[in-house]
Amino acid sequence: MPSPSVPSRSATVSGRALATLVAVAAVLIAAFVVAPPWLAASSSGGFADRRQLTEAVRKAFVEYWPSGSRDYSPDLRTVVE
């Protein structure tokens, strides 16, 4: 009869598996923290930060609103896309 104080072989995690899990966690954290702003800046018409995006929205909306047209102006279309 096996001793209850000795963990079974399937319950132990090797150092290599633990290192792999830590590496995968680090990559996922980087993907969720670092990648979104970088991807947004590269694919959103060059809006690298919140200030630039806010200024672009303000300028485009001020141009769009008094036009009376339901179609977006080219600047507003760029911001929305």
ROVEX-740599 format. One record per residue: x, y, z of N, C-alpha, C in turn. Coordinates in steps of 0.02 Angstrom, whole numbers, plus 50000, padded with zeros to 5 digits. Example, Ala and Ser with C-alpha at 12.3 -4.5 7.8 and 13.67 -1.06 7.14 Angstrom:
BEGIN
<pt n_east="50660" n_north="49716" n_up="50390" ca_east="50615" ca_north="49775" ca_up="50390" c_east="50660" c_north="49835" c_up="50390"/>
<pt n_east="50642" n_north="49888" n_up="50354" ca_east="50684" ca_north="49947" ca_up="50357" c_east="50645" c_north="50002" c_up="50394"/>
// end
This chain:
BEGIN
<pt n_east="50043" n_north="49942" n_up="50000" ca_east="50000" ca_north="50000" ca_up="50000" c_east="50045" c_north="50062" c_up="50000"/>
<pt n_east="50032" n_north="50109" n_up="49954" ca_east="50075" ca_north="50168" ca_up="49950" c_east="50064" c_north="50215" c_up="50010"/>
<pt n_east="50115" n_north="50250" n_up="50027" ca_east="50112" ca_north="50297" ca_up="50083" c_east="50074" c_north="50360" c_up="50062"/>
<pt n_east="50028" n_north="50386" n_up="50102" ca_east="49989" ca_north="50445" ca_up="50083" c_east="50031" c_north="50509" c_up="50082"/>
<pt n_east="50090" n_north="50511" n_up="50112" ca_east="50130" ca_north="50571" ca_up="50114" c_east="50172" c_north="50580" c_up="50050"/>
<pt n_east="50177" n_north="50529" n_up="50010" ca_east="50216" ca_north="50533" ca_up="49947" c_east="50168" c_north="50549" c_up="49890"/>
<pt n_east="50179" n_north="50606" n_up="49856" ca_east="50134" ca_north="50623" ca_up="49801" c_east="50142" c_north="50573" c_up="49743"/>
<pt n_east="50089" n_north="50563" n_up="49707" ca_east="50092" ca_north="50518" ca_up="49650" c_east="50135" c_north="50550" c_up="49596"/>
<pt n_east="50158" n_north="50510" n_up="49550" ca_east="50201" ca_north="50534" ca_up="49497" c_east="50165" c_north="50585" c_up="49453"/>
<pt n_east="50100" n_north="50578" n_up="49442" ca_east="50062" ca_north="50624" ca_up="49400" c_east="50050" c_north="50691" c_up="49435"/>
<pt n_east="50058" n_north="50695" n_up="49500" ca_east="50046" ca_north="50757" ca_up="49537" c_east="50107" c_north="50803" c_up="49536"/>
<pt n_east="50165" n_north="50778" n_up="49521" ca_east="50225" ca_north="50820" ca_up="49521" c_east="50233" c_north="50855" c_up="49453"/>
<pt n_east="50261" n_north="50915" n_up="49455" ca_east="50273" ca_north="50953" ca_up="49394" c_east="50348" c_north="50962" c_up="49387"/>
<pt n_east="50374" n_north="50945" n_up="49329" ca_east="50446" ca_north="50951" ca_up="49319" c_east="50466" c_north="51025" c_up="49313"/>
<pt n_east="50529" n_north="51038" n_up="49325" ca_east="50554" ca_north="51106" ca_up="49319" c_east="50547" c_north="51133" c_up="49249"/>
<pt n_east="50556" n_north="51090" n_up="49200" ca_east="50550" ca_north="51110" ca_up="49130" c_east="50479" c_north="51131" c_up="49113"/>
<pt n_east="50430" n_north="51093" n_up="49137" ca_east="50360" ca_north="51110" ca_up="49125" c_east="50341" c_north="51176" c_up="49160"/>
<pt n_east="50366" n_north="51185" n_up="49220" ca_east="50353" ca_north="51247" ca_up="49256" c_east="50383" c_north="51306" c_up="49220"/>
<pt n_east="50445" n_north="51300" n_up="49196" ca_east="50477" ca_north="51354" ca_up="49158" c_east="50438" c_north="51370" c_up="49095"/>
<pt n_east="50412" n_north="51319" n_up="49062" ca_east="50373" ca_north="51329" ca_up="49002" c_east="50308" c_north="51367" c_up="49018"/>
<pt n_east="50275" n_north="51348" n_up="49072" ca_east="50214" ca_north="51383" ca_up="49092" c_east="50227" c_north="51456" c_up="49109"/>
<pt n_east="50282" n_north="51469" n_up="49143" ca_east="50300" ca_north="51538" ca_up="49160" c_east="50314" c_north="51578" c_up="49097"/>
<pt n_east="50349" n_north="51548" n_up="49049" ca_east="50365" ca_north="51583" ca_up="48987" c_east="50301" c_north="51598" c_up="48947"/>
<pt n_east="50255" n_north="51550" n_up="48944" ca_east="50192" ca_north="51560" ca_up="48909" c_east="50152" c_north="51616" c_up="48943"/>
<pt n_east="50151" n_north="51617" n_up="49010" ca_east="50115" ca_north="51669" ca_up="49046" c_east="50145" c_north="51738" c_up="49031"/>
<pt n_east="50211" n_north="51742" n_up="49028" ca_east="50244" ca_north="51806" ca_up="49014" c_east="50227" c_north="51830" c_up="48943"/>
<pt n_east="50226" n_north="51785" n_up="48896" ca_east="50208" ca_north="51803" ca_up="48827" c_east="50136" c_north="51826" c_up="48823"/>
<pt n_east="50091" n_north="51792" n_up="48857" ca_east="50020" ca_north="51813" ca_up="48857" c_east="50010" c_north="51880" c_up="48890"/>
<pt n_east="50045" n_north="51893" n_up="48944" ca_east="50040" ca_north="51958" ca_up="48977" c_east="50064" c_north="52012" c_up="48929"/>
<pt n_east="50121" n_north="52001" n_up="48897" ca_east="50146" ca_north="52050" ca_up="48849" c_east="50097" c_north="52060" c_up="48792"/>
<pt n_east="50065" n_north="52007" n_up="48769" ca_east="50017" ca_north="52012" ca_up="48714" c_east="49957" c_north="52053" c_up="48733"/>
<pt n_east="49935" n_north="52049" n_up="48795" ca_east="49876" ca_north="52087" ca_up="48816" c_east="49892" c_north="52158" c_up="48840"/>
<pt n_east="49955" n_north="52171" n_up="48859" ca_east="49973" ca_north="52237" ca_up="48886" c_east="50009" c_north="52279" c_up="48834"/>
<pt n_east="50057" n_north="52251" n_up="48800" ca_east="50100" ca_north="52288" ca_up="48755" c_east="50072" c_north="52291" c_up="48684"/>
<pt n_east="50046" n_north="52237" n_up="48660" ca_east="50026" ca_north="52232" ca_up="48590" c_east="49967" c_north="52277" c_up="48570"/>
<pt n_east="49913" n_north="52283" n_up="48609" ca_east="49856" ca_north="52323" ca_up="48586" c_east="49872" c_north="52396" c_up="48569"/>
<pt n_east="49908" n_north="52433" n_up="48612" ca_east="49923" ca_north="52502" ca_up="48592" c_east="49967" c_north="52505" c_up="48529"/>
<pt n_east="50015" n_north="52459" n_up="48524" ca_east="50059" ca_north="52458" ca_up="48466" c_east="50019" c_north="52442" c_up="48403"/>
<pt n_east="49974" n_north="52393" n_up="48406" ca_east="49933" ca_north="52376" ca_up="48348" c_east="49885" c_north="52432" c_up="48331"/>
<pt n_east="49857" n_north="52464" n_up="48381" ca_east="49810" ca_north="52519" ca_up="48368" c_east="49846" c_north="52577" c_up="48334"/>
<pt n_east="49905" n_north="52592" n_up="48355" ca_east="49943" ca_north="52647" ca_up="48325" c_east="49963" c_north="52631" c_up="48254"/>
<pt n_east="49979" n_north="52568" n_up="48240" ca_east="50001" ca_north="52550" ca_up="48174" c_east="49944" c_north="52543" c_up="48124"/>
<pt n_east="49884" n_north="52531" n_up="48147" ca_east="49829" ca_north="52518" ca_up="48101" c_east="49773" c_north="52570" c_up="48104"/>
<pt n_east="49781" n_north="52622" n_up="48144" ca_east="49726" ca_north="52670" ca_up="48152" c_east="49742" c_north="52738" c_up="48123"/>
<pt n_east="49776" n_north="52740" n_up="48068" ca_east="49791" ca_north="52804" ca_up="48037" c_east="49845" c_north="52842" c_up="48073"/>
<pt n_east="49882" n_north="52810" n_up="48116" ca_east="49938" ca_north="52843" ca_up="48148" c_east="49922" c_north="52876" c_up="48215"/>
<pt n_east="49866" n_north="52858" n_up="48246" ca_east="49850" ca_north="52886" ca_up="48311" c_east="49889" c_north="52849" c_up="48365"/>
<pt n_east="49946" n_north="52876" n_up="48384" ca_east="49991" ca_north="52840" ca_up="48429" c_east="49969" c_north="52843" c_up="48501"/>
<pt n_east="49931" n_north="52894" n_up="48520" ca_east="49910" ca_north="52898" ca_up="48590" c_east="49840" c_north="52929" c_up="48594"/>
<pt n_east="49815" n_north="52932" n_up="48654" ca_east="49747" ca_north="52956" ca_up="48665" c_east="49738" c_north="53029" c_up="48645"/>
<pt n_east="49789" n_north="53069" n_up="48658" ca_east="49785" ca_north="53140" ca_up="48641" c_east="49777" c_north="53150" c_up="48566"/>
<pt n_east="49816" n_north="53114" n_up="48526" ca_east="49810" ca_north="53120" ca_up="48454" c_east="49742" c_north="53097" c_up="48428"/>
<pt n_east="49718" n_north="53042" n_up="48456" ca_east="49653" ca_north="53017" ca_up="48436" c_east="49597" c_north="53066" c_up="48455"/>
<pt n_east="49600" n_north="53093" n_up="48515" ca_east="49550" ca_north="53141" ca_up="48538" c_east="49549" c_north="53203" c_up="48493"/>
<pt n_east="49607" n_north="53228" n_up="48477" ca_east="49612" ca_north="53287" ca_up="48433" c_east="49584" c_north="53272" c_up="48364"/>
<pt n_east="49599" n_north="53213" n_up="48337" ca_east="49574" ca_north="53195" ca_up="48271" c_east="49498" c_north="53188" c_up="48271"/>
<pt n_east="49470" n_north="53158" n_up="48324" ca_east="49397" ca_north="53151" ca_up="48329" c_east="49365" c_north="53220" c_up="48335"/>
<pt n_east="49393" n_north="53263" n_up="48376" ca_east="49365" ca_north="53331" ca_up="48385" c_east="49365" c_north="53368" c_up="48318"/>
<pt n_east="49420" n_north="53368" n_up="48284" ca_east="49425" ca_north="53404" ca_up="48220" c_east="49377" c_north="53376" c_up="48168"/>
<pt n_east="49375" n_north="53310" n_up="48163" ca_east="49331" ca_north="53277" ca_up="48113" c_east="49257" c_north="53288" c_up="48130"/>
<pt n_east="49239" n_north="53285" n_up="48194" ca_east="49169" ca_north="53293" ca_up="48212" c_east="49146" c_north="53365" c_up="48203"/>
<pt n_east="49189" n_north="53413" n_up="48219" ca_east="49171" ca_north="53484" ca_up="48209" c_east="49161" c_north="53498" c_up="48135"/>
<pt n_east="49198" n_north="53465" n_up="48093" ca_east="49189" ca_north="53473" ca_up="48021" c_east="49126" c_north="53438" c_up="47996"/>
<pt n_east="49110" n_north="53380" n_up="48025" ca_east="49053" ca_north="53339" ca_up="48003" c_east="48986" c_north="53367" c_up="48025"/>
<pt n_east="48981" n_north="53388" n_up="48087" ca_east="48916" ca_north="53405" ca_up="48117" c_east="48878" c_north="53460" c_up="48079"/>
<pt n_east="48908" n_north="53516" n_up="48063" ca_east="48869" ca_north="53568" ca_up="48029" c_east="48858" c_north="53554" c_up="47954"/>
<pt n_east="48888" n_north="53502" n_up="47927" ca_east="48880" ca_north="53489" ca_up="47856" c_east="48809" c_north="53467" c_up="47838"/>
<pt n_east="48772" n_north="53437" n_up="47885" ca_east="48704" ca_north="53415" ca_up="47873" c_east="48700" c_north="53351" c_up="47834"/>
<pt n_east="48755" n_north="53323" n_up="47815" ca_east="48756" ca_north="53261" ca_up="47777" c_east="48761" c_north="53201" c_up="47825"/>
<pt n_east="48727" n_north="53147" n_up="47806" ca_east="48731" ca_north="53086" ca_up="47847" c_east="48795" c_north="53047" c_up="47832"/>
<pt n_east="48826" n_north="53061" n_up="47775" ca_east="48887" ca_north="53026" ca_up="47756" c_east="48946" c_north="53056" c_up="47794"/>
<pt n_east="48990" n_north="53013" n_up="47818" ca_east="49049" ca_north="53036" ca_up="47854" c_east="49096" c_north="53073" c_up="47808"/>
<pt n_east="49127" n_north="53124" n_up="47836" ca_east="49179" ca_north="53159" ca_up="47799" c_east="49240" c_north="53112" c_up="47795"/>
<pt n_east="49286" n_north="53124" n_up="47749" ca_east="49345" ca_north="53080" ca_up="47745" c_east="49384" c_north="53076" c_up="47811"/>
<pt n_east="49391" n_north="53132" n_up="47846" ca_east="49427" ca_north="53132" ca_up="47910" c_east="49391" c_north="53090" c_up="47963"/>
<pt n_east="49326" n_north="53098" n_up="47966" ca_east="49287" ca_north="53060" ca_up="48016" c_east="49286" c_north="52985" c_up="47998"/>
<pt n_east="49283" n_north="52970" n_up="47934" ca_east="49286" ca_north="52900" ca_up="47912" c_east="49352" c_north="52868" c_up="47934"/>
<pt n_east="49407" n_north="52905" n_up="47928" ca_east="49473" ca_north="52880" ca_up="47950" c_east="49473" c_north="52865" c_up="48024"/>
<pt n_east="49444" n_north="52910" n_up="48064" ca_east="49443" ca_north="52900" ca_up="48136" c_east="49399" c_north="52841" c_up="48155"/>
<pt n_east="49342" n_north="52834" n_up="48123" ca_east="49296" ca_north="52780" ca_up="48139" c_east="49325" c_north="52713" c_up="48119"/>
<pt n_east="49358" n_north="52711" n_up="48062" ca_east="49388" ca_north="52648" ca_up="48040" c_east="49445" c_north="52629" c_up="48085"/>
// end
